[in-house]
């Protein structure tokens, strides 16, 4: 993911960021997430939004999204949501996988190993 701070041209052209989603991708909006959720038959709750923020924050702190490890991202979500049941709880929110489906809602590219075309969502 290209970060605003790494490209002066994008910094000059950057739209105001949503304070609720400070690490959101440049062209992402909450409306995008709502539309994607509607298309996937999800009703977004506070925990969905918290997951979206957690994913966006994780990606923002890892400059090269092609190097994001599925295991590390899984572990970060497990830790973040530990009090609620970890990733097992997140599967109740994101039936197609908290990483694969969560990344779609967050406007992020899921790690390539998050889905297996022959099997479906694995994370």
Secondary structure in CASP SS format (residue, H / E / C, confidence):
PFRMAT SS
TARGET T0000
AUTHOR 0000-0000-0000
METHOD secondary structure of the structure
MODEL  1
X C 1.00
X C 1.00
X C 1.00
X H 1.00
X H 1.00
X H 1.00
X C 1.00
X H 1.00
X H 1.00
X H 1.00
X H 1.00
X H 1.00
X H 1.00
X C 1.00
X C 1.00
X C 1.00
X C 1.00
X C 1.00
X H 1.00
X H 1.00
X H 1.00
X C 1.00
X C 1.00
X C 1.00
X C 1.00
X C 1.00
X C 1.00
X C 1.00
X C 1.00
X H 1.00
X H 1.00
X H 1.00
X H 1.00
X H 1.00
X H 1.00
X H 1.00
X H 1.00
X H 1.00
X H 1.00
X C 1.00
X C 1.00
X C 1.00
X C 1.00
X C 1.00
X C 1.00
X H 1.00
X H 1.00
X H 1.00
X H 1.00
X H 1.00
X H 1.00
X H 1.00
X H 1.00
X H 1.00
X H 1.00
X H 1.00
X H 1.00
X H 1.00
X H 1.00
X H 1.00
X C 1.00
X C 1.00
X C 1.00
X C 1.00
X H 1.00
X H 1.00
X H 1.00
X C 1.00
X C 1.00
X H 1.00
X H 1.00
X H 1.00
X H 1.00
X H 1.00
X H 1.00
X H 1.00
X H 1.00
X H 1.00
X H 1.00
X H 1.00
X C 1.00
X H 1.00
X H 1.00
X H 1.00
X C 1.00
X H 1.00
X H 1.00
X H 1.00
X H 1.00
X H 1.00
X H 1.00
X H 1.00
X H 1.00
X C 1.00
X C 1.00
X C 1.00
X C 1.00
X C 1.00
X C 1.00
X H 1.00
X H 1.00
X H 1.00
X H 1.00
X H 1.00
X H 1.00
X H 1.00
X C 1.00
X C 1.00
X C 1.00
X C 1.00
X C 1.00
X H 1.00
X H 1.00
X H 1.00
X E 1.00
X E 1.00
X C 1.00
X C 1.00
X C 1.00
X E 1.00
X E 1.00
X C 1.00
X C 1.00
END
